[in-house]
Amino acid sequence: MTDTRPYVLLSAAMSVDGRIDDTSPERLLLSSPEDFDRVDGLRADSDAILIGAGTLRGDDPRLLVNSPDRRAGRSAGGRPEQPLRVVLTGSGDLDPDQRFWHHGVARVAYAPDAVAPALAARLGPLADVVGTGARLNPGAVLDDLGARGVRRLMVEGGGAVHTLFLTAGLVDEIQLAVAPFFVGDAAAPGFVRPGLFPQDAAHRMTLAGTRALGDTALLRYLVDRPPLTPADRRLLAEAIAESRLCPPSDTAYSVGALIIAEDGTELARGHSREGGDPKVHAEEAALAKLSPDDPRLPGATLYTTLEPCSTRASRPTPCAQLVLASGIRRIVLAWREPARFVADCQGVELLQQSGRTVLECPELAPEARAVNAHLA
């Protein structure tokens, strides 16, 4: 996560069997009155509230802070009376007549680039419409919200959005209300959909609190983000030094990469265009020096100065896929790939959604970018 992205709180209510709604036309009320008041308080504490298009179509929520005292408190603190309201859509199929668009003031819709222009024409002045690249990219959403000054984002669903943010490793906290009944319908929407979640049996979340709210149980989980260590920063700085060995190019970035075993042993290093090959990438060069069956790889960390590529024209396999095939489960990088050569690099998202731990080091990003200053 970059230092400008908001803190992400995911708030949801579900039945004991994990359903967030049933299949009837009416919205299923899962929360107790006490829990509804808690949610109103969370909204008041947030800079923005986000839902998916499915929730918008099914529930047509206003997503407003209801308490006059809480609204007054926001105004007294110099904030807008209502948070920014956000919707994600993959198809761009949003109805401008829904009440979401006609309450509150500030609204923004995020969509893939291919559908964003038509959506902007459909919504007109009702909302800002922002493209997120070739697909609906939650990282790009957080980057844009951070640039808008959002420091605390509340994600309210539904299941597809929960899964999108959780599998991307972009959630900091979960507040989950459990209603004291079963829905009992396998066709009813669940809290999440199938996916590869970083929080698995080997990477458990921290239970930060439980309490009763009427007949509803509230579970609060913190998602532990493993911090960068001094060794991580030192080794990433070594990767930046390696990037300075790259032959100069006006058509490709200079990147350095190190592969370090769990015990701290350096297994390999590489840099872009190494050995006179104008097409080789740093991660590719480093991995080529190791046997693909090396038993140390799954416990190793890859240090790379730039986000591993998710698509490339010069080779059949992009570096993100090479990293996945190697078994390396931890990646530390200095900066994301800009759009100069690739319009929408998805290396980080591809790695995270495959269960890899990806850590960014913003304080070393300027040094890594400086190696490529001629491409700015």
TAGILIN-V691087 format. One record per residue. RES is the residue in one small letter. PHI is phi as a letter, one per 30 degrees, with the letter a starting at -180 (none if undefined). Layout:
res=RES phi=PHI
res=RES phi=PHI
This chain:
res=m phi=none
res=t phi=d
res=d phi=d
res=t phi=c
res=r phi=d
res=p phi=d
res=y phi=d
res=v phi=c
res=l phi=c
res=l phi=c
res=s phi=c
res=a phi=a
res=a phi=b
res=m phi=b
res=s phi=d
res=v phi=e
res=d phi=c
res=g phi=i
res=r phi=c
res=i phi=c
res=d phi=a
res=d phi=c
res=t phi=c
res=s phi=d
res=p phi=d
res=e phi=d
res=r phi=d
res=l phi=d
res=l phi=d
res=l phi=c
res=s phi=d
res=s phi=d
res=p phi=e
res=e phi=d
res=d phi=d
res=f phi=e
res=d phi=d
res=r phi=d
res=v phi=d
res=d phi=d
res=g phi=d
res=l phi=d
res=r phi=d
res=a phi=d
res=d phi=d
res=s phi=c
res=d phi=d
res=a phi=a
res=i phi=b
res=l phi=b
res=i phi=b
res=g phi=c
res=a phi=d
res=g phi=d
res=t phi=d
res=l phi=d
res=r phi=d
res=g phi=d
res=d phi=c
res=d phi=h
res=p phi=d
res=r phi=d
res=l phi=h
res=l phi=c
res=v phi=d
res=n phi=d
res=s phi=d
res=p phi=d
res=d phi=d
res=r phi=d
res=r phi=d
res=a phi=d
res=g phi=d
res=r phi=d
res=s phi=d
res=a phi=d
res=g phi=d
res=g phi=i
res=r phi=c
res=p phi=e
res=e phi=d
res=q phi=b
res=p phi=d
res=l phi=d
res=r phi=c
res=v phi=b
res=v phi=b
res=l phi=c
res=t phi=b
res=g phi=d
res=s phi=c
res=g phi=i
res=d phi=d
res=l phi=b
res=d phi=c
res=p phi=d
res=d phi=d
res=q phi=d
res=r phi=d
res=f phi=e
res=w phi=d
res=h phi=b
res=h phi=b
res=g phi=i
res=v phi=b
res=a phi=c
res=r phi=b
res=v phi=b
res=a phi=c
res=y phi=c
res=a phi=a
res=p phi=e
res=d phi=e
res=a phi=d
res=v phi=c
res=a phi=d
res=p phi=d
res=a phi=d
res=l phi=d
res=a phi=d
res=a phi=d
res=r phi=d
res=l phi=d
res=g phi=h
res=p phi=d
res=l phi=d
res=a phi=a
res=d phi=d
res=v phi=c
res=v phi=b
res=g phi=d
res=t phi=c
res=g phi=j
res=a phi=d
res=r phi=b
res=l phi=d
res=n phi=c
res=p phi=d
res=g phi=d
res=a phi=d
res=v phi=d
res=l phi=d
res=d phi=d
res=d phi=d
res=l phi=d
res=g phi=d
res=a phi=d
res=r phi=d
res=g phi=j
res=v phi=d
res=r phi=c
res=r phi=b
res=l phi=c
res=m phi=c
res=v phi=c
res=e phi=c
res=g phi=j
res=g phi=c
res=g phi=e
res=a phi=d
res=v phi=d
res=h phi=e
res=t phi=d
res=l phi=e
res=f phi=d
res=l phi=d
res=t phi=d
res=a phi=d
res=g phi=i
res=l phi=c
res=v phi=c
res=d phi=c
res=e phi=a
res=i phi=b
res=q phi=c
res=l phi=b
res=a phi=c
res=v phi=c
res=a phi=d
res=p phi=d
res=f phi=a
res=f phi=c
res=v phi=d
res=g phi=i
res=d phi=b
res=a phi=d
res=a phi=d
res=a phi=d
res=p phi=d
res=g phi=c
res=f phi=e
res=v phi=b
res=r phi=c
res=p phi=e
res=g phi=a
res=l phi=c
res=f phi=c
res=p phi=e
res=q phi=d
res=d phi=c
res=a phi=d
res=a phi=c
res=h phi=b
res=r phi=d
res=m phi=d
res=t phi=c
res=l phi=d
res=a phi=c
res=g phi=l
res=t phi=b
res=r phi=a
res=a phi=c
res=l phi=b
res=g phi=i
res=d phi=c
res=t phi=c
res=a phi=c
res=l phi=c
res=l phi=c
res=r phi=c
res=y phi=c
res=l phi=c
res=v phi=c
res=d phi=d
res=r phi=c
res=p phi=e
res=p phi=d
res=l phi=d
res=t phi=c
res=p phi=e
res=a phi=d
res=d phi=e
res=r phi=d
res=r phi=d
res=l phi=d
res=l phi=d
res=a phi=d
res=e phi=d
res=a phi=d
res=i phi=d
res=a phi=d
res=e phi=d
res=s phi=d
res=r phi=d
res=l phi=d
res=c phi=d
res=p phi=e
res=p phi=d
res=s phi=a
res=d phi=c
res=t phi=b
res=a phi=a
res=y phi=d
res=s phi=c
res=v phi=b
res=g phi=b
res=a phi=b
res=l phi=b
res=i phi=c
res=i phi=c
res=a phi=d
res=e phi=e
res=d phi=d
res=g phi=j
res=t phi=d
res=e phi=d
res=l phi=c
res=a phi=a
res=r phi=b
res=g phi=a
res=h phi=b
res=s phi=e
res=r phi=i
res=e phi=d
res=g phi=i
res=g phi=i
res=d phi=d
res=p phi=d
res=k phi=c
res=v phi=d
res=h phi=c
res=a phi=d
res=e phi=d
res=e phi=d
res=a phi=d
res=a phi=d
res=l phi=d
res=a phi=d
res=k phi=d
res=l phi=b
res=s phi=d
res=p phi=d
res=d phi=c
res=d phi=e
res=p phi=d
res=r phi=d
res=l phi=d
res=p phi=e
res=g phi=c
res=a phi=d
res=t phi=c
res=l phi=c
res=y phi=c
res=t phi=b
res=t phi=d
res=l phi=b
res=e phi=e
res=p phi=e
res=c phi=d
res=s phi=c
res=t phi=a
res=r phi=a
res=a phi=c
res=s phi=d
res=r phi=b
res=p phi=d
res=t phi=b
res=p phi=d
res=c phi=d
res=a phi=e
res=q phi=d
res=l phi=d
res=v phi=d
res=l phi=d
res=a phi=d
res=s phi=d
res=g phi=j
res=i phi=e
res=r phi=c
res=r phi=b
res=i phi=b
res=v phi=c
res=l phi=b
res=a phi=c
res=w phi=a
res=r phi=d
res=e phi=d
res=p phi=d
res=a phi=c
res=r phi=d
res=f phi=c
res=v phi=b
res=a phi=d
res=d phi=a
res=c phi=d
res=q phi=b
res=g phi=d
res=v phi=d
res=e phi=d
res=l phi=d
res=l phi=d
res=q phi=d
res=q phi=d
res=s phi=c
res=g phi=i
res=r phi=d
res=t phi=c
res=v phi=b
res=l phi=c
res=e phi=c
res=c phi=b
res=p phi=d
res=e phi=d
res=l phi=c
res=a phi=e
res=p phi=e
res=e phi=d
res=a phi=d
res=r phi=d
res=a phi=d
res=v phi=d
res=n phi=c
res=a phi=d
res=h phi=d
res=l phi=c
res=a phi=d
